């Protein structure tokens, strides 16, 4: 059964499959959701509020989303490359060749790399 996430504020409502969300980034009290098809939607609430929406609506399936540092939540299914030296995280969908390059702190990438390594053991 598909898992949809519905997010809305005063001016917009977006209903999307959780598998279509690549990452969610925050800039102060604004949060932007980036989709695999390249679309992005900005909402006027912070990342913590967005995380609560994910947890409330997706329940157990919310675990595919991982907080990376202070301003980023990623869909772990799209992790492609973690390059600590370049401070680069590449999220990609091999089916569509969509690729998203994000610049992330070394510390946040080290934590993410460790999490991923533990999950495959």
Backbone atoms as SQL, in Angstrom:
CREATE TABLE atoms (id INTEGER PRIMARY KEY, chain TEXT, resi INTEGER, resn TEXT, atom TEXT, x REAL, y REAL, z REAL);
INSERT INTO atoms VALUES
  (1, 'A', 1, 'UNK', 'N', 0.836, -1.187, 0.000),
  (2, 'A', 1, 'UNK', 'CA', 0.000, 0.000, 0.000),
  (3, 'A', 1, 'UNK', 'C', 0.883, 1.253, 0.000),
  (4, 'A', 2, 'UNK', 'N', 0.619, 2.192, -0.895),
  (5, 'A', 2, 'UNK', 'CA', 1.431, 3.406, -0.971),
  (6, 'A', 2, 'UNK', 'C', 1.293, 4.258, 0.294),
  (7, 'A', 3, 'UNK', 'N', 2.376, 4.940, 0.638),
  (8, 'A', 3, 'UNK', 'CA', 2.380, 5.838, 1.786),
  (9, 'A', 3, 'UNK', 'C', 2.477, 7.274, 1.292),
  (10, 'A', 4, 'UNK', 'N', 1.423, 8.031, 1.515),
  (11, 'A', 4, 'UNK', 'CA', 1.396, 9.423, 1.095),
  (12, 'A', 4, 'UNK', 'C', 1.691, 10.341, 2.266),
  (13, 'A', 5, 'UNK', 'N', 2.363, 11.431, 1.965),
  (14, 'A', 5, 'UNK', 'CA', 2.601, 12.488, 2.932),
  (15, 'A', 5, 'UNK', 'C', 1.854, 13.714, 2.415),
  (16, 'A', 6, 'UNK', 'N', 1.025, 14.291, 3.267),
  (17, 'A', 6, 'UNK', 'CA', 0.285, 15.492, 2.905),
  (18, 'A', 6, 'UNK', 'C', 0.793, 16.637, 3.767),
  (19, 'A', 7, 'UNK', 'N', 1.286, 17.669, 3.107),
  (20, 'A', 7, 'UNK', 'CA', 1.855, 18.820, 3.808),
  (21, 'A', 7, 'UNK', 'C', 1.156, 20.070, 3.292),
  (22, 'A', 8, 'UNK', 'N', 0.746, 20.937, 4.216),
  (23, 'A', 8, 'UNK', 'CA', 0.072, 22.158, 3.779),
  (24, 'A', 8, 'UNK', 'C', 0.384, 23.316, 4.714),
  (25, 'A', 9, 'UNK', 'N', 0.196, 24.514, 4.169),
  (26, 'A', 9, 'UNK', 'CA', 0.231, 25.732, 4.970),
  (27, 'A', 9, 'UNK', 'C', -0.898, 26.621, 4.461),
  (28, 'A', 10, 'UNK', 'N', -0.823, 27.919, 4.661),
  (29, 'A', 10, 'UNK', 'CA', -1.921, 28.817, 4.281),
  (30, 'A', 10, 'UNK', 'C', -2.220, 28.834, 2.790),
  (31, 'A', 11, 'UNK', 'N', -1.219, 28.617, 1.960),
  (32, 'A', 11, 'UNK', 'CA', -1.411, 28.826, 0.524),
  (33, 'A', 11, 'UNK', 'C', -1.290, 27.583, -0.350),
  (34, 'A', 12, 'UNK', 'N', -0.795, 26.479, 0.200),
  (35, 'A', 12, 'UNK', 'CA', -0.554, 25.310, -0.652),
  (36, 'A', 12, 'UNK', 'C', -0.743, 24.017, 0.134),
  (37, 'A', 13, 'UNK', 'N', -1.218, 22.998, -0.561),
  (38, 'A', 13, 'UNK', 'CA', -1.287, 21.642, -0.019),
  (39, 'A', 13, 'UNK', 'C', -0.609, 20.732, -1.034),
  (40, 'A', 14, 'UNK', 'N', 0.308, 19.906, -0.559),
  (41, 'A', 14, 'UNK', 'CA', 1.013, 18.966, -1.434),
  (42, 'A', 14, 'UNK', 'C', 0.816, 17.570, -0.867),
  (43, 'A', 15, 'UNK', 'N', 0.362, 16.642, -1.724),
  (44, 'A', 15, 'UNK', 'CA', 0.205, 15.234, -1.342),
  (45, 'A', 15, 'UNK', 'C', 1.114, 14.435, -2.263),
  (46, 'A', 16, 'UNK', 'N', 2.093, 13.763, -1.659),
  (47, 'A', 16, 'UNK', 'CA', 3.110, 13.089, -2.465),
  (48, 'A', 16, 'UNK', 'C', 3.453, 11.745, -1.835),
  (49, 'A', 17, 'UNK', 'N', 3.829, 10.787, -2.665),
  (50, 'A', 17, 'UNK', 'CA', 4.317, 9.510, -2.154),
  (51, 'A', 17, 'UNK', 'C', 5.618, 9.746, -1.397),
  (52, 'A', 18, 'UNK', 'N', 5.780, 9.079, -0.277),
  (53, 'A', 18, 'UNK', 'CA', 7.016, 9.246, 0.500),
  (54, 'A', 18, 'UNK', 'C', 8.241, 8.858, -0.324),
  (55, 'A', 19, 'UNK', 'N', 8.086, 7.934, -1.245),
  (56, 'A', 19, 'UNK', 'CA', 9.205, 7.499, -2.084),
  (57, 'A', 19, 'UNK', 'C', 9.589, 8.545, -3.127),
  (58, 'A', 20, 'UNK', 'N', 8.767, 9.577, -3.297),
  (59, 'A', 20, 'UNK', 'CA', 9.058, 10.643, -4.245),
  (60, 'A', 20, 'UNK', 'C', 9.814, 11.801, -3.636),
  (61, 'A', 21, 'UNK', 'N', 9.975, 11.784, -2.311),
  (62, 'A', 21, 'UNK', 'CA', 10.683, 12.862, -1.623),
  (63, 'A', 21, 'UNK', 'C', 12.161, 12.500, -1.543),
  (64, 'A', 22, 'UNK', 'N', 13.026, 13.354, -2.074),
  (65, 'A', 22, 'UNK', 'CA', 14.466, 13.106, -2.037),
  (66, 'A', 22, 'UNK', 'C', 15.049, 13.675, -0.751),
  (67, 'A', 23, 'UNK', 'N', 14.755, 14.949, -0.492),
  (68, 'A', 23, 'UNK', 'CA', 15.250, 15.564, 0.744),
  (69, 'A', 23, 'UNK', 'C', 14.394, 16.759, 1.128),
  (70, 'A', 24, 'UNK', 'N', 14.565, 17.169, 2.362),
  (71, 'A', 24, 'UNK', 'CA', 13.877, 18.327, 2.908),
  (72, 'A', 24, 'UNK', 'C', 14.956, 19.197, 3.542),
  (73, 'A', 25, 'UNK', 'N', 15.043, 20.440, 3.107),
  (74, 'A', 25, 'UNK', 'CA', 16.068, 21.336, 3.648),
  (75, 'A', 25, 'UNK', 'C', 15.411, 22.528, 4.327),
  (76, 'A', 26, 'UNK', 'N', 16.149, 23.103, 5.264),
  (77, 'A', 26, 'UNK', 'CA', 15.604, 24.194, 6.051),
  (78, 'A', 26, 'UNK', 'C', 16.496, 25.416, 5.967),
  (79, 'A', 27, 'UNK', 'N', 15.859, 26.566, 5.924),
  (80, 'A', 27, 'UNK', 'CA', 16.564, 27.841, 6.005),
  (81, 'A', 27, 'UNK', 'C', 15.766, 28.700, 6.981),
  (82, 'A', 28, 'UNK', 'N', 16.157, 28.642, 8.242),
  (83, 'A', 28, 'UNK', 'CA', 15.418, 29.370, 9.274),
  (84, 'A', 28, 'UNK', 'C', 14.042, 28.772, 9.472),
  (85, 'A', 29, 'UNK', 'N', 13.013, 29.604, 9.332),
  (86, 'A', 29, 'UNK', 'CA', 11.660, 29.096, 9.545),
  (87, 'A', 29, 'UNK', 'C', 10.970, 28.702, 8.239),
  (88, 'A', 30, 'UNK', 'N', 11.756, 28.474, 7.196),
  (89, 'A', 30, 'UNK', 'CA', 11.216, 27.977, 5.932),
  (90, 'A', 30, 'UNK', 'C', 11.831, 26.622, 5.621),
  (91, 'A', 31, 'UNK', 'N', 10.998, 25.730, 5.114),
  (92, 'A', 31, 'UNK', 'CA', 11.439, 24.382, 4.794),
  (93, 'A', 31, 'UNK', 'C', 11.054, 24.074, 3.355),
  (94, 'A', 32, 'UNK', 'N', 11.995, 23.504, 2.605),
  (95, 'A', 32, 'UNK', 'CA', 11.749, 23.170, 1.205),
  (96, 'A', 32, 'UNK', 'C', 11.836, 21.664, 1.017),
  (97, 'A', 33, 'UNK', 'N', 10.798, 21.110, 0.386),
  (98, 'A', 33, 'UNK', 'CA', 10.743, 19.680, 0.087),
  (99, 'A', 33, 'UNK', 'C', 11.101, 19.507, -1.389),
  (100, 'A', 34, 'UNK', 'N', 12.147, 18.729, -1.655),
  (101, 'A', 34, 'UNK', 'CA', 12.607, 18.485, -3.024),
  (102, 'A', 34, 'UNK', 'C', 12.156, 17.090, -3.454),
  (103, 'A', 35, 'UNK', 'N', 11.489, 17.007, -4.594),
  (104, 'A', 35, 'UNK', 'CA', 10.963, 15.737, -5.097),
  (105, 'A', 35, 'UNK', 'C', 11.868, 15.160, -6.180),
  (106, 'A', 36, 'UNK', 'N', 11.747, 13.871, -6.412),
  (107, 'A', 36, 'UNK', 'CA', 12.585, 13.168, -7.376),
  (108, 'A', 36, 'UNK', 'C', 12.380, 13.697, -8.798),
  (109, 'A', 37, 'UNK', 'N', 11.201, 14.243, -9.085),
  (110, 'A', 37, 'UNK', 'CA', 10.947, 14.782, -10.425),
  (111, 'A', 37, 'UNK', 'C', 11.492, 16.200, -10.600),
  (112, 'A', 38, 'UNK', 'N', 12.197, 16.713, -9.572),
  (113, 'A', 38, 'UNK', 'CA', 12.808, 18.032, -9.661),
  (114, 'A', 38, 'UNK', 'C', 11.966, 19.151, -9.072),
  (115, 'A', 39, 'UNK', 'N', 10.697, 18.888, -8.821),
  (116, 'A', 39, 'UNK', 'CA', 9.841, 19.915, -8.231),
  (117, 'A', 39, 'UNK', 'C', 10.250, 20.177, -6.790),
  (118, 'A', 40, 'UNK', 'N', 10.000, 21.405, -6.336),
  (119, 'A', 40, 'UNK', 'CA', 10.244, 21.711, -4.933),
  (120, 'A', 40, 'UNK', 'C', 9.133, 22.614, -4.413),
  (121, 'A', 41, 'UNK', 'N', 8.826, 22.425, -3.139),
  (122, 'A', 41, 'UNK', 'CA', 7.761, 23.176, -2.490),
  (123, 'A', 41, 'UNK', 'C', 8.283, 23.718, -1.170),
  (124, 'A', 42, 'UNK', 'N', 8.018, 25.005, -0.923),
  (125, 'A', 42, 'UNK', 'CA', 8.497, 25.654, 0.292),
  (126, 'A', 42, 'UNK', 'C', 7.330, 25.932, 1.226),
  (127, 'A', 43, 'UNK', 'N', 7.554, 25.638, 2.493),
  (128, 'A', 43, 'UNK', 'CA', 6.537, 25.819, 3.527),
  (129, 'A', 43, 'UNK', 'C', 7.079, 26.723, 4.626),
  (130, 'A', 44, 'UNK', 'N', 6.185, 27.437, 5.268),
  (131, 'A', 44, 'UNK', 'CA', 6.610, 28.409, 6.281),
  (132, 'A', 44, 'UNK', 'C', 6.587, 27.813, 7.685),
  (133, 'A', 45, 'UNK', 'N', 7.322, 26.729, 7.862),
  (134, 'A', 45, 'UNK', 'CA', 7.564, 26.194, 9.201),
  (135, 'A', 45, 'UNK', 'C', 8.930, 25.537, 9.215),
  (136, 'A', 46, 'UNK', 'N', 9.467, 25.303, 10.406),
  (137, 'A', 46, 'UNK', 'CA', 10.844, 24.813, 10.507),
  (138, 'A', 46, 'UNK', 'C', 10.947, 23.301, 10.293),
  (139, 'A', 47, 'UNK', 'N', 12.163, 22.827, 10.253),
  (140, 'A', 47, 'UNK', 'CA', 12.436, 21.420, 9.951),
  (141, 'A', 47, 'UNK', 'C', 11.895, 20.484, 11.027),
  (142, 'A', 48, 'UNK', 'N', 11.952, 20.901, 12.278),
  (143, 'A', 48, 'UNK', 'CA', 11.420, 20.061, 13.364),
  (144, 'A', 48, 'UNK', 'C', 9.924, 19.831, 13.194),
  (145, 'A', 49, 'UNK', 'N', 9.199, 20.872, 12.799),
  (146, 'A', 49, 'UNK', 'CA', 7.757, 20.734, 12.555),
  (147, 'A', 49, 'UNK', 'C', 7.509, 19.776, 11.395),
  (148, 'A', 50, 'UNK', 'N', 8.348, 19.846, 10.365),
  (149, 'A', 50, 'UNK', 'CA', 8.219, 18.950, 9.211),
  (150, 'A', 50, 'UNK', 'C', 8.475, 17.504, 9.637),
  (151, 'A', 51, 'UNK', 'N', 9.481, 17.301, 10.485),
  (152, 'A', 51, 'UNK', 'CA', 9.777, 15.952, 10.981),
  (153, 'A', 51, 'UNK', 'C', 8.586, 15.373, 11.744),
  (154, 'A', 52, 'UNK', 'N', 7.912, 16.199, 12.517),
  (155, 'A', 52, 'UNK', 'CA', 6.735, 15.739, 13.269),
  (156, 'A', 52, 'UNK', 'C', 5.619, 15.309, 12.325),
  (157, 'A', 53, 'UNK', 'N', 5.437, 16.060, 11.244),
  (158, 'A', 53, 'UNK', 'CA', 4.426, 15.700, 10.242),
  (159, 'A', 53, 'UNK', 'C', 4.762, 14.336, 9.638),
  (160, 'A', 54, 'UNK', 'N', 6.027, 14.132, 9.307),
  (161, 'A', 54, 'UNK', 'CA', 6.466, 12.850, 8.742),
  (162, 'A', 54, 'UNK', 'C', 6.177, 11.715, 9.722),
  (163, 'A', 55, 'UNK', 'N', 6.554, 11.893, 10.976),
  (164, 'A', 55, 'UNK', 'CA', 6.350, 10.848, 11.991),
  (165, 'A', 55, 'UNK', 'C', 4.872, 10.555, 12.217),
  (166, 'A', 56, 'UNK', 'N', 4.046, 11.596, 12.271),
  (167, 'A', 56, 'UNK', 'CA', 2.614, 11.410, 12.510),
  (168, 'A', 56, 'UNK', 'C', 1.931, 10.694, 11.354),
  (169, 'A', 57, 'UNK', 'N', 2.290, 11.052, 10.131),
  (170, 'A', 57, 'UNK', 'CA', 1.588, 10.499, 8.976),
  (171, 'A', 57, 'UNK', 'C', 2.162, 9.171, 8.483),
  (172, 'A', 58, 'UNK', 'N', 3.468, 9.011, 8.554),
  (173, 'A', 58, 'UNK', 'CA', 4.085, 7.812, 7.980),
  (174, 'A', 58, 'UNK', 'C', 4.351, 6.715, 9.002),
  (175, 'A', 59, 'UNK', 'N', 4.226, 7.051, 10.276),
  (176, 'A', 59, 'UNK', 'CA', 4.422, 6.084, 11.374),
  (177, 'A', 59, 'UNK', 'C', 5.733, 5.306, 11.212),
  (178, 'A', 60, 'UNK', 'N', 5.666, 3.982, 11.123),
  (179, 'A', 60, 'UNK', 'CA', 6.869, 3.142, 11.029),
  (180, 'A', 60, 'UNK', 'C', 7.678, 3.416, 9.761),
  (181, 'A', 61, 'UNK', 'N', 6.995, 3.826, 8.712),
  (182, 'A', 61, 'UNK', 'CA', 7.675, 4.074, 7.440),
  (183, 'A', 61, 'UNK', 'C', 8.496, 5.364, 7.471),
  (184, 'A', 62, 'UNK', 'N', 8.322, 6.176, 8.511),
  (185, 'A', 62, 'UNK', 'CA', 9.077, 7.432, 8.650),
  (186, 'A', 62, 'UNK', 'C', 10.567, 7.181, 8.819),
  (187, 'A', 63, 'UNK', 'N', 10.930, 5.958, 9.166),
  (188, 'A', 63, 'UNK', 'CA', 12.344, 5.639, 9.421),
  (189, 'A', 63, 'UNK', 'C', 13.220, 5.730, 8.168),
  (190, 'A', 64, 'UNK', 'N', 12.627, 5.818, 6.986),
  (191, 'A', 64, 'UNK', 'CA', 13.444, 5.992, 5.780),
  (192, 'A', 64, 'UNK', 'C', 14.050, 7.390, 5.724),
  (193, 'A', 65, 'UNK', 'N', 13.501, 8.311, 6.509),
  (194, 'A', 65, 'UNK', 'CA', 14.006, 9.679, 6.530),
  (195, 'A', 65, 'UNK', 'C', 14.998, 9.849, 7.671),
  (196, 'A', 66, 'UNK', 'N', 16.160, 10.428, 7.355),
  (197, 'A', 66, 'UNK', 'CA', 17.245, 10.585, 8.325),
  (198, 'A', 66, 'UNK', 'C', 17.629, 12.059, 8.417),
  (199, 'A', 67, 'UNK', 'N', 17.727, 12.547, 9.635),
  (200, 'A', 67, 'UNK', 'CA', 18.194, 13.925, 9.859),
  (201, 'A', 67, 'UNK', 'C', 19.706, 13.949, 9.671),
  (202, 'A', 68, 'UNK', 'N', 20.183, 14.887, 8.859),
  (203, 'A', 68, 'UNK', 'CA', 21.615, 15.041, 8.598),
  (204, 'A', 68, 'UNK', 'C', 21.976, 16.483, 8.958),
  (205, 'A', 69, 'UNK', 'N', 22.624, 16.662, 10.079),
  (206, 'A', 69, 'UNK', 'CA', 22.974, 18.006, 10.518),
  (207, 'A', 69, 'UNK', 'C', 21.754, 18.786, 10.964),
  (208, 'A', 70, 'UNK', 'N', 21.893, 20.106, 10.986),
  (209, 'A', 70, 'UNK', 'CA', 20.838, 20.968, 11.514),
  (210, 'A', 70, 'UNK', 'C', 19.754, 21.304, 10.501),
  (211, 'A', 71, 'UNK', 'N', 20.071, 21.233, 9.217),
  (212, 'A', 71, 'UNK', 'CA', 19.125, 21.783, 8.249),
  (213, 'A', 71, 'UNK', 'C', 18.731, 20.839, 7.116),
  (214, 'A', 72, 'UNK', 'N', 18.867, 19.536, 7.339),
  (215, 'A', 72, 'UNK', 'CA', 18.600, 18.605, 6.246),
  (216, 'A', 72, 'UNK', 'C', 18.016, 17.295, 6.759),
  (217, 'A', 73, 'UNK', 'N', 16.987, 16.824, 6.060),
  (218, 'A', 73, 'UNK', 'CA', 16.437, 15.482, 6.260),
  (219, 'A', 73, 'UNK', 'C', 16.459, 14.829, 4.889),
  (220, 'A', 74, 'UNK', 'N', 17.007, 13.619, 4.816),
  (221, 'A', 74, 'UNK', 'CA', 17.106, 12.945, 3.517),
  (222, 'A', 74, 'UNK', 'C', 16.315, 11.641, 3.522),
  (223, 'A', 75, 'UNK', 'N', 15.929, 11.225, 2.326),
  (224, 'A', 75, 'UNK', 'CA', 15.326, 9.913, 2.141),
  (225, 'A', 75, 'UNK', 'C', 16.496, 8.943, 1.953),
  (226, 'A', 76, 'UNK', 'N', 16.690, 8.056, 2.902),
  (227, 'A', 76, 'UNK', 'CA', 17.857, 7.164, 2.889),
  (228, 'A', 76, 'UNK', 'C', 17.893, 6.239, 1.678),
  (229, 'A', 77, 'UNK', 'N', 16.765, 6.029, 1.036),
  (230, 'A', 77, 'UNK', 'CA', 16.738, 5.173, -0.152),
  (231, 'A', 77, 'UNK', 'C', 17.503, 5.777, -1.331),
  (232, 'A', 78, 'UNK', 'N', 17.766, 7.084, -1.275),
  (233, 'A', 78, 'UNK', 'CA', 18.448, 7.752, -2.381),
  (234, 'A', 78, 'UNK', 'C', 19.933, 7.996, -2.121),
  (235, 'A', 79, 'UNK', 'N', 20.470, 7.534, -0.991),
  (236, 'A', 79, 'UNK', 'CA', 21.895, 7.751, -0.715),
  (237, 'A', 79, 'UNK', 'C', 22.717, 7.030, -1.785),
  (238, 'A', 80, 'UNK', 'N', 23.580, 7.777, -2.449),
  (239, 'A', 80, 'UNK', 'CA', 24.389, 7.235, -3.537),
  (240, 'A', 80, 'UNK', 'C', 25.876, 7.350, -3.208),
  (241, 'A', 81, 'UNK', 'N', 26.330, 8.555, -2.820),
  (242, 'A', 81, 'UNK', 'CA', 27.733, 8.779, -2.471),
  (243, 'A', 81, 'UNK', 'C', 27.806, 9.688, -1.248),
  (244, 'A', 82, 'UNK', 'N', 28.644, 9.285, -0.292),
  (245, 'A', 82, 'UNK', 'CA', 28.984, 10.139, 0.845),
  (246, 'A', 82, 'UNK', 'C', 30.478, 10.399, 0.730),
  (247, 'A', 83, 'UNK', 'N', 30.851, 11.636, 0.443),
  (248, 'A', 83, 'UNK', 'CA', 32.262, 11.991, 0.298),
  (249, 'A', 83, 'UNK', 'C', 32.618, 13.007, 1.384),
  (250, 'A', 84, 'UNK', 'N', 33.235, 12.515, 2.441),
  (251, 'A', 84, 'UNK', 'CA', 33.546, 13.364, 3.589),
  (252, 'A', 84, 'UNK', 'C', 34.569, 14.432, 3.222),
  (253, 'A', 85, 'UNK', 'N', 35.615, 14.070, 2.481),
  (254, 'A', 85, 'UNK', 'CA', 36.657, 15.043, 2.116),
  (255, 'A', 85, 'UNK', 'C', 36.109, 16.210, 1.303),
  (256, 'A', 86, 'UNK', 'N', 35.202, 15.926, 0.381),
  (257, 'A', 86, 'UNK', 'CA', 34.609, 16.982, -0.446),
  (258, 'A', 86, 'UNK', 'C', 33.407, 17.640, 0.231),
  (259, 'A', 87, 'UNK', 'N', 33.014, 17.110, 1.388),
  (260, 'A', 87, 'UNK', 'CA', 31.815, 17.569, 2.097),
  (261, 'A', 87, 'UNK', 'C', 30.602, 17.510, 1.166),
  (262, 'A', 88, 'UNK', 'N', 30.460, 16.354, 0.526),
  (263, 'A', 88, 'UNK', 'CA', 29.446, 16.190, -0.500),
  (264, 'A', 88, 'UNK', 'C', 28.607, 14.942, -0.243),
  (265, 'A', 89, 'UNK', 'N', 27.310, 15.117, -0.385),
  (266, 'A', 89, 'UNK', 'CA', 26.369, 14.007, -0.304),
  (267, 'A', 89, 'UNK', 'C', 25.614, 13.984, -1.623),
  (268, 'A', 90, 'UNK', 'N', 25.670, 12.854, -2.308),
  (269, 'A', 90, 'UNK', 'CA', 24.956, 12.733, -3.575),
  (270, 'A', 90, 'UNK', 'C', 23.791, 11.778, -3.365),
  (271, 'A', 91, 'UNK', 'N', 22.611, 12.284, -3.655),
  (272, 'A', 91, 'UNK', 'CA', 21.397, 11.476, -3.607),
  (273, 'A', 91, 'UNK', 'C', 20.994, 11.229, -5.051),
  (274, 'A', 92, 'UNK', 'N', 20.651, 9.989, -5.377),
  (275, 'A', 92, 'UNK', 'CA', 20.346, 9.670, -6.770),
  (276, 'A', 92, 'UNK', 'C', 19.282, 8.587, -6.860),
  (277, 'A', 93, 'UNK', 'N', 18.568, 8.634, -7.971),
  (278, 'A', 93, 'UNK', 'CA', 17.599, 7.597, -8.312),
  (279, 'A', 93, 'UNK', 'C', 18.130, 6.910, -9.566),
  (280, 'A', 94, 'UNK', 'N', 18.581, 5.680, -9.414),
  (281, 'A', 94, 'UNK', 'CA', 19.193, 4.978, -10.543),
  (282, 'A', 94, 'UNK', 'C', 18.189, 4.661, -11.650),
  (283, 'A', 95, 'UNK', 'N', 16.897, 4.637, -11.322),
  (284, 'A', 95, 'UNK', 'CA', 15.885, 4.355, -12.343),
  (285, 'A', 95, 'UNK', 'C', 15.706, 5.525, -13.307),
  (286, 'A', 96, 'UNK', 'N', 15.786, 6.732, -12.775),
  (287, 'A', 96, 'UNK', 'CA', 15.520, 7.911, -13.606),
  (288, 'A', 96, 'UNK', 'C', 16.766, 8.729, -13.910),
  (289, 'A', 97, 'UNK', 'N', 17.901, 8.348, -13.353),
  (290, 'A', 97, 'UNK', 'CA', 19.164, 9.078, -13.487),
  (291, 'A', 97, 'UNK', 'C', 19.129, 10.458, -12.834),
  (292, 'A', 98, 'UNK', 'N', 18.131, 10.714, -12.003),
  (293, 'A', 98, 'UNK', 'CA', 18.077, 11.988, -11.271),
  (294, 'A', 98, 'UNK', 'C', 19.175, 11.984, -10.216),
  (295, 'A', 99, 'UNK', 'N', 19.891, 13.116, -10.107),
  (296, 'A', 99, 'UNK', 'CA', 20.998, 13.203, -9.162),
  (297, 'A', 99, 'UNK', 'C', 20.958, 14.565, -8.472),
  (298, 'A', 100, 'UNK', 'N', 21.166, 14.549, -7.158),
  (299, 'A', 100, 'UNK', 'CA', 21.136, 15.769, -6.359),
  (300, 'A', 100, 'UNK', 'C', 22.415, 15.828, -5.525),
  (301, 'A', 101, 'UNK', 'N', 23.205, 16.880, -5.715),
  (302, 'A', 101, 'UNK', 'CA', 24.465, 17.038, -4.985),
  (303, 'A', 101, 'UNK', 'C', 24.257, 18.078, -3.890),
  (304, 'A', 102, 'UNK', 'N', 24.493, 17.647, -2.649),
  (305, 'A', 102, 'UNK', 'CA', 24.310, 18.529, -1.499),
  (306, 'A', 102, 'UNK', 'C', 25.636, 18.711, -0.779),
  (307, 'A', 103, 'UNK', 'N', 25.881, 19.907, -0.294),
  (308, 'A', 103, 'UNK', 'CA', 27.088, 20.182, 0.483),
  (309, 'A', 103, 'UNK', 'C', 26.723, 20.155, 1.956),
  (310, 'A', 104, 'UNK', 'N', 27.390, 19.264, 2.686),
  (311, 'A', 104, 'UNK', 'CA', 27.051, 18.979, 4.078),
  (312, 'A', 104, 'UNK', 'C', 28.343, 19.005, 4.893),
  (313, 'A', 105, 'UNK', 'N', 28.243, 19.369, 6.161),
  (314, 'A', 105, 'UNK', 'CA', 29.435, 19.428, 7.012),
  (315, 'A', 105, 'UNK', 'C', 30.073, 18.047, 7.156),
  (316, 'A', 106, 'UNK', 'N', 31.383, 18.050, 7.386),
  (317, 'A', 106, 'UNK', 'CA', 32.111, 16.788, 7.549),
  (318, 'A', 106, 'UNK', 'C', 31.557, 15.981, 8.719),
  (319, 'A', 107, 'UNK', 'N', 31.268, 16.649, 9.822),
  (320, 'A', 107, 'UNK', 'CA', 30.757, 15.941, 11.003),
  (321, 'A', 107, 'UNK', 'C', 29.433, 15.244, 10.706),
  (322, 'A', 108, 'UNK', 'N', 28.524, 15.953, 10.043),
  (323, 'A', 108, 'UNK', 'CA', 27.225, 15.366, 9.702),
  (324, 'A', 108, 'UNK', 'C', 27.398, 14.179, 8.761),
  (325, 'A', 109, 'UNK', 'N', 28.330, 14.288, 7.818),
  (326, 'A', 109, 'UNK', 'CA', 28.575, 13.186, 6.883),
  (327, 'A', 109, 'UNK', 'C', 29.195, 11.980, 7.580),
  (328, 'A', 110, 'UNK', 'N', 30.073, 12.225, 8.543),
  (329, 'A', 110, 'UNK', 'CA', 30.664, 11.115, 9.303),
  (330, 'A', 110, 'UNK', 'C', 29.587, 10.341, 10.052),
  (331, 'A', 111, 'UNK', 'N', 28.669, 11.072, 10.674),
  (332, 'A', 111, 'UNK', 'CA', 27.572, 10.427, 11.405),
  (333, 'A', 111, 'UNK', 'C', 26.702, 9.622, 10.440),
  (334, 'A', 112, 'UNK', 'N', 26.367, 10.212, 9.299),
  (335, 'A', 112, 'UNK', 'CA', 25.545, 9.524, 8.302),
  (336, 'A', 112, 'UNK', 'C', 26.248, 8.277, 7.780),
  (337, 'A', 113, 'UNK', 'N', 27.522, 8.399, 7.456),
  (338, 'A', 113, 'UNK', 'CA', 28.300, 7.256, 6.950),
  (339, 'A', 113, 'UNK', 'C', 28.286, 6.117, 7.964),
  (340, 'A', 114, 'UNK', 'N', 28.479, 6.444, 9.211),
  (341, 'A', 114, 'UNK', 'CA', 28.461, 5.440, 10.272),
  (342, 'A', 114, 'UNK', 'C', 27.092, 4.762, 10.372),
  (343, 'A', 115, 'UNK', 'N', 26.035, 5.553, 10.278),
  (344, 'A', 115, 'UNK', 'CA', 24.672, 5.005, 10.317),
  (345, 'A', 115, 'UNK', 'C', 24.435, 4.026, 9.176),
  (346, 'A', 116, 'UNK', 'N', 24.857, 4.416, 7.985),
  (347, 'A', 116, 'UNK', 'CA', 24.666, 3.563, 6.803),
  (348, 'A', 116, 'UNK', 'C', 25.478, 2.282, 6.944),
  (349, 'A', 117, 'UNK', 'N', 26.716, 2.402, 7.393),
  (350, 'A', 117, 'UNK', 'CA', 27.560, 1.216, 7.563),
  (351, 'A', 117, 'UNK', 'C', 26.965, 0.253, 8.587),
  (352, 'A', 118, 'UNK', 'N', 26.413, 0.769, 9.659),
  (353, 'A', 118, 'UNK', 'CA', 25.797, -0.090, 10.682),
  (354, 'A', 118, 'UNK', 'C', 24.553, -0.791, 10.152),
  (355, 'A', 119, 'UNK', 'N', 23.830, -0.131, 9.256),
  (356, 'A', 119, 'UNK', 'CA', 22.580, -0.713, 8.756),
  (357, 'A', 119, 'UNK', 'C', 22.811, -1.855, 7.768),
  (358, 'A', 120, 'UNK', 'N', 24.022, -1.963, 7.202),
  (359, 'A', 120, 'UNK', 'CA', 24.276, -3.038, 6.235),
  (360, 'A', 120, 'UNK', 'C', 25.009, -4.216, 6.852),
  (361, 'A', 121, 'UNK', 'N', 25.331, -4.109, 8.115),
  (362, 'A', 121, 'UNK', 'CA', 26.052, -5.205, 8.781),
  (363, 'A', 121, 'UNK', 'C', 25.065, -6.244, 9.258);
